[in-house]
Amino acid sequence: MSQFQLHENPSEVNPNHVIDLYHLIGGGRPGLDEDMIRQAFGNSTYVAIVTLASGEMIGWVRALSDKVSTTWIPEMVVHPEFQTLGVDGLLLDAAINQFKNTTIYFQASYTEFTERIKFFEDRGVKPMPNMIVCGRMPH
């Protein structure tokens, strides 16, 4: 039995664990509170989390999809101590499998992608050179 347990579409995610992991990866979100996290996870089409046998959450992936043509993975977060032990692959593979009949867009920073290009390419995730990604930050 693996030391990691995948839970797809869990009924509840502990917002404090999410906040803790955001801070561990250096991605603290100012102003993000427990209710906002519950809303974000609740409004997601798909959520998968990975826990240790003890129940401690060490990563998650969220996806938004129309379930027909388009899926967007806005975030995948893994505890730094487990990033090279297969947790990220377990999460991304689960999301890809869930939406294998749609075009999947994955949000990753340039550095994250280029440093781990083989990880992404092994899963069929590759740059789309004709796309421009635009965004607007909330005020």
BELPE-V601945 format. One record per residue. PSI is psi in whole degrees, 0 to 359 (none if undefined). OMEGA is omega in radians with two decimals (NA if undefined). Layout:
PSI:OMEGA / PSI:OMEGA
//
This chain:
136:-3.13 / 152:3.06 / 348:-3.13 / 140:3.12 / 125:3.12 / 132:3.10 / 115:3.14 / 135:-3.12 / 58:3.12 / 151:-3.11 / 336:-3.13 / 142:3.05 / 131:-3.13 / 112:-3.10 / 328:3.13 / 326:3.07 / 323:3.10 / 312:3.13 / 316:3.13 / 316:-3.14 / 322:3.06 / 315:-3.12 / 322:3.13 / 325:-3.13 / 2:3.13 / 21:-3.11 / 37:3.13 / 139:-3.11 / 101:-3.14 / 136:3.09 / 354:3.13 / 123:-3.13 / 179:-3.06 / 318:-3.13 / 321:3.12 / 320:3.12 / 316:3.09 / 318:3.12 / 313:-3.12 / 313:-3.14 / 321:3.13 / 328:3.14 / 355:3.13 / 144:3.10 / 324:-3.06 / 138:3.04 / 135:2.97 / 139:3.06 / 156:3.03 / 133:3.10 / 161:2.94 / 169:3.12 / 333:3.14 / 347:-3.10 / 353:-3.14 / 125:3.12 / 129:-3.12 / 2:3.09 / 163:3.08 / 162:2.98 / 142:3.08 / 144:3.10 / 148:3.05 / 131:-3.04 / 151:2.95 / 356:3.11 / 12:-3.13 / 305:-3.05 / 331:-2.98 / 134:3.04 / 139:3.10 / 128:3.06 / 100:-3.07 / 338:3.12 / 145:2.98 / 121:-3.07 / 132:3.12 / 136:3.08 / 133:-3.08 / 325:-3.12 / 346:-3.06 / 6:-3.04 / 333:-3.11 / 17:-3.08 / 13:3.06 / 357:-3.13 / 317:3.14 / 320:3.10 / 320:3.09 / 315:-3.13 / 310:-3.09 / 319:3.11 / 320:3.13 / 317:3.14 / 316:3.13 / 317:3.13 / 322:-3.13 / 326:-3.05 / 35:-3.03 / 342:-3.14 / 9:3.11 / 162:2.96 / 128:-3.09 / 126:3.05 / 131:-3.09 / 127:3.14 / 118:3.10 / 149:3.07 / 156:3.14 / 314:-3.11 / 314:3.14 / 316:-3.11 / 310:-3.05 / 329:3.12 / 340:-3.08 / 36:-3.02 / 321:-3.14 / 319:3.09 / 313:-3.12 / 315:-3.12 / 324:3.10 / 339:-3.12 / 8:3.12 / 10:3.13 / 119:-3.10 / 160:3.12 / 148:3.07 / 93:-2.97 / 338:-3.12 / 6:-3.13 / 146:2.98 / 129:3.13 / 126:3.13 / 157:3.12 / 164:3.07 / 123:3.12 / 146:3.10 / 153:3.14 / none:NA
//
